[in-house]
Amino acid sequence: MDFDFKTLLVILVVVLIIFGGKKLRSIGDDLGHAVKGFKKAMNDGDKEESTSTRQIHSEGTDAEFPESNKTGDPASKSNRSA
């Protein structure tokens, strides 16, 4: 399907006759805002994706919980034997 300049001009004139100048202008504005919003949403999605995939780097030490290290705690005894 090959469109040359004459074909595009005829299509534009027919659309202009059907919709009118004011309506065609508002359709163009709405389409422009939609494309702008779509691009913004795509950029925001890329930014969110790049920040959510960051990994937390460990300093090499585990957290110590003094409550579980008590010798009288039955839960700590079962954890040590496992």
C-alpha positions, 0 to 999 in steps of 0.5 A, a space after each residue: 500500500 503506497 501512499 503518495 502526496 496526492 493520496 495523503 492530501 485527499 485523505 486530509 481534505 476529506 477528514 477536514 470536511 467531515 470533522 471540521 477545523 475546530 474538531 480536528 484541532 481538538 482531536 490533534 491536541 487530545 492525541 498529542 496529550 495522550 502521546 505525551 502522557 504515554 511517554 511520561 508513564 513509560 519513563 516513570 516505569 523505567 525509573 521505577 524498575 531500575 530502582 526496584 531491582 537494586 540489591 542490598 549489599 551485606 556488610 558480611 555480618 549477621 544480626 545478633 539477637 541476644 534474647 535467643 542466645 540465653 541458655 535457659 531458653 528452650 528455643 535456643 537449645 533446639 536451634 543449637 542442636 539442629 
